[in-house]
Amino acid sequence: MQAPAEPSWSQLVSPAELAYCLDLELVGEHVAARVAAKRAIAEALRWPGPVPWSSIEILRTPPGRPAVRLSGEVEQWRRQLGLPVPRVSLSHAAGYAAALAWLPARRNDPEDSW
């Protein structure tokens, strides 16, 4: 039996995310950090299945910090459970990437309107 092919970047990140990463020097690290963030967000939301890559976006706010935008089934899941939009922190260096996602205590934060 043949192992499944690795998904392409375009299957893991949105066109906006990919465009942002392609403008940077360390493209692979930036994409990997976003993929790690999407996995962490799915875990924080206790998503019951595989990571819904196209329903989670990691965008940049004007001050430069990452912001989470949920859509589709993940956004519906979050609202159904009454959870706030997760926050995320990304890191990458020397060929490695990591991300941390958490649910903020305040539920009526203006950033929840993404």
N, C-alpha and C positions, 0 to 999 in steps of 0.2 A: 504494500500500500504506500502510495506517495504522500509525503507530508504536504499540508496545505501551503500554498504560496503566501509569502509575506504580503500584507496589505500595502498598497502604495500610500504615500503621504496624502494624496487627494481623497483617500477613503477614511483617513483618520482626522484630518483637519479641514475646516471650511475654506472656501476660496479666499476669504478675507484674512484668515489666519495664515494661510500659505503665502499670500502676497506679502504680508508683514514679515514673515520669516525669510522669504527670498531676498528681501532688501538688507538683510543683516549678514555679517561676516561668517558667523558660525550657524549656518542654516540648520544643520542636523541637530545641534544641541537645542536650538529654539523649538524645533518641531517636537523633539523628544520630551522637552519640558511640558509642552502643551498636552501631549499624549499622556504623560504621567499625571498631569493635573486632571484630565478628564476621568482617568481611572479613580483618582482620589475623590473626585466629586461624586461619582457613581457610588462609591463606598460610603461617603458621608450621608448621602441620601438613602442609603440602604436599598439601592436599585436591585431588583430581584433577578436580573438576567445579564446578558453580555452588555458591555459598555455601548450605549447608543451614541456613537461618535458624532453623528450629524445633529444631534439634539443638544449638544453641549459645545459652547464656544468660549474661548479665552481671548478676550479683547483687551486693548490698552486704553486706559482713561487718559485724559489730557495731562494729569500729573505724572503719568508713566507707569502707574501700578496696574497689574492685571485685574480685569473684572470678568465676572461670569455671566454669560447669557444662556438661559435655558429655553428650549422650545419643544413643541410637539409633546410626545409621550412623557418625557422627563419633567417638563414644566407642569403638565397635568398631574403627574405623580406627586411632585413637590407640593402643589396647591391642595391636593386631596389629603395629604398628611399634615397640612398646616405648617410646613417647614419654611424657614427663611431661605433666601438664595445663599448658597455657600460662598465663602470667600476663599481665595487661593493665593498661595505664595509659590513662585517658581524660582529655581536655581539651576545653574549649569556652569560647568568649568571642566577643562581638561578632558573633553570627550564624554562627560557624564552629565546626567540631568536628573532632577528630583522635583517633586511638588508636594505641597501640603494643602489639604482642603479642610475647612471647618465650617460649622454652622454658627453664625453670630447669635448672641443672646437677644439682640433687639430685632423684632420682626417688622417694624414699620420704618426701616431705614430707607432713605431715598434711593440708595443703590439697588434696592430690591425691585425697582421698576424696569430693569433691563428687559 
